[in-house]
Structure formats: structure tokens, C-alpha cells
Amino acid sequence: QVYLVESGGGLVQTGGSLRLSCAASGPIFNSGGMGWFRQAPGKEREFVATISSNGGTLSYARSAQGRFIISRDNAKNTVYLQMRNLKVEDTAVYYCAAARHRGTAVNENDYGYWGQGTQVTVSS
């Protein structure tokens, strides 16, 4: 079983940066892909970024490309989301998730474990 705990959220101004971390515990962290999703008020949860089990494959939502970077350090059982040039529309609760397979996944249905989420608020 995998337990995921996000951290690093907070309040920043437009153009600022945040690095989210997702600490995982359990024996299967290295066996699957990981992803970041977010849910803004009044909107459905949406895909942000994903990374394969060995970090060899990355994929981003259009809204994240060029601004966000997903990475993982399997030795530390941690996945990161570095966010730069933050915009007001990035305001959301950000969730990390562990996929049921080794590859990347953009559909939340492919994920079996979810963290509690961390709030990111971007003010203008």
C-alpha cells in the first residue's frame, strides 16, 4: 500500500514559484508512474503532469508546459512539481497520485492512490 503526503503549497503572488513535494511510503513507490492533478473551485479535477516509474518519460498538460516541471527521486521516495511563473488560474488544490502501472498516465482513472492535497493560491 502506498501513502502519499503533499507539501509545499501556499500563497504566492503572480509570477512567483513554488515547489510541491509528495512524499511516498510503502513498498511499491518505485513500481509505478506518478502524477499531479489539481482542482480549482467550481471545476473538475484536471491532469497537470505525470512521470514514469524510472523518470524516463514525462508528460504535461498544456497549461503546465513551459512553466511546470515534474521530477522524482526514487531514493527519497519523493515526487516533485516545480511551478514557475504562477498565474491566478493556477490556484487549486494540488494532488499527487500513484498510477497502477509503470508508465505515465493522464487519466485519473489510471491512478490507485491519492494524497490529501495541498492548497496553492496565487494572488494578483
C-alpha positions as CSV (number, residue, x, y, z in Angstrom):
1,Q,0.0,0.0,0.0
2,V,1.2,3.5,-0.9
3,Y,0.7,6.5,1.3
4,L,1.2,9.9,-0.3
5,V,1.6,13.2,1.5
6,E,1.8,16.5,-0.4
7,S,3.5,19.6,1.0
8,G,4.9,22.9,-0.3
9,G,1.6,24.7,-1.1
10,G,0.9,28.2,0.0
11,L,0.1,31.7,-1.0
12,V,2.2,33.4,-3.7
13,Q,1.9,36.3,-6.0
14,T,1.5,36.2,-9.7
15,G,4.9,35.3,-11.3
16,G,6.2,33.6,-8.2
17,S,7.3,30.0,-7.8
18,L,6.5,27.1,-5.6
19,R,7.9,23.6,-5.4
20,L,5.4,20.9,-4.3
21,S,6.6,17.7,-2.8
22,C,4.9,14.4,-2.5
23,A,6.4,12.0,0.0
24,A,5.5,8.4,-0.5
25,S,5.7,5.5,1.8
26,G,5.2,1.9,1.1
27,P,6.9,-0.9,-0.9
28,I,5.6,-0.1,-4.3
29,F,6.6,3.6,-4.9
30,N,9.2,2.7,-7.4
31,S,7.0,0.4,-9.3
32,G,4.6,2.9,-10.8
33,G,4.2,6.1,-12.5
34,M,3.2,9.2,-10.6
35,G,1.1,12.2,-11.5
36,W,0.0,15.6,-10.3
37,F,-3.6,16.8,-10.6
38,R,-5.4,19.9,-9.5
39,Q,-8.9,21.0,-8.7
40,A,-9.9,24.6,-8.7
41,P,-13.1,25.9,-7.1
42,G,-16.1,25.1,-9.2
43,K,-14.1,23.0,-11.6
44,E,-13.4,19.3,-12.1
45,R,-10.1,17.8,-11.2
46,E,-7.7,18.1,-14.1
47,F,-4.4,16.5,-15.1
48,V,-1.2,18.5,-14.6
49,A,1.8,16.3,-15.1
50,T,3.0,12.7,-15.0
51,I,6.2,10.8,-14.8
52,S,7.0,7.2,-15.4
53,S,8.4,4.9,-12.7
54,N,12.0,5.5,-13.7
55,G,11.6,9.1,-14.6
56,G,12.3,8.4,-18.2
57,T,9.0,9.7,-19.6
58,L,7.3,12.9,-18.8
59,S,4.0,14.4,-19.9
60,Y,2.3,17.7,-19.2
61,A,-1.0,19.4,-19.6
62,R,-0.9,22.3,-22.0
63,S,-1.5,24.7,-19.1
64,A,1.7,23.4,-17.4
65,Q,4.1,23.1,-20.3
66,G,7.0,25.5,-20.1
67,R,6.2,26.5,-16.6
68,F,6.0,23.3,-14.5
69,I,8.5,20.5,-14.2
70,I,7.7,17.2,-12.7
71,S,10.6,15.1,-11.3
72,R,11.1,12.2,-8.9
73,D,13.8,11.0,-6.6
74,N,13.2,7.3,-6.0
75,A,15.9,7.1,-3.5
76,K,13.9,9.6,-1.4
77,N,10.6,8.2,-2.3
78,T,9.5,11.7,-3.4
79,V,8.0,13.3,-6.5
80,Y,8.1,17.0,-7.1
81,L,6.3,19.6,-9.0
82,Q,8.3,22.7,-9.6
83,M,6.0,25.5,-10.6
84,R,7.2,28.8,-12.1
85,N,5.6,31.9,-13.4
86,L,2.4,31.1,-11.4
87,K,-0.8,32.6,-12.6
88,V,-4.1,33.3,-10.8
89,E,-5.7,30.5,-12.7
90,D,-3.2,28.0,-11.2
91,T,-5.0,28.4,-7.9
92,A,-6.2,25.0,-6.9
93,V,-5.8,22.1,-4.6
94,Y,-2.9,20.0,-6.0
95,Y,-3.0,16.3,-5.6
96,C,-0.3,13.7,-6.2
97,A,-1.2,10.2,-7.2
98,A,0.4,6.8,-7.8
99,A,-0.6,5.0,-11.0
100,R,-1.4,1.4,-11.3
101,H,1.3,0.9,-13.9
102,R,4.9,1.9,-14.6
103,G,4.2,4.4,-17.3
104,T,2.8,7.8,-17.5
105,A,-0.9,8.4,-17.2
106,V,-3.1,11.4,-17.9
107,N,-6.4,9.9,-16.8
108,E,-7.1,9.9,-13.1
109,N,-8.8,6.5,-13.5
110,D,-5.3,5.0,-14.0
111,Y,-4.3,6.0,-10.5
112,G,-4.9,3.9,-7.5
113,Y,-3.5,6.0,-4.7
114,W,-4.1,9.7,-3.9
115,G,-2.7,12.2,-1.4
116,Q,-4.8,14.6,0.6
117,G,-3.9,17.6,-1.5
118,T,-2.1,20.8,-0.8
119,Q,-3.5,24.3,-1.5
120,V,-1.9,26.6,-3.9
121,T,-3.2,30.1,-4.0
122,V,-1.9,32.7,-6.5
123,S,-2.8,36.3,-5.9
124,S,-2.5,39.3,-8.2
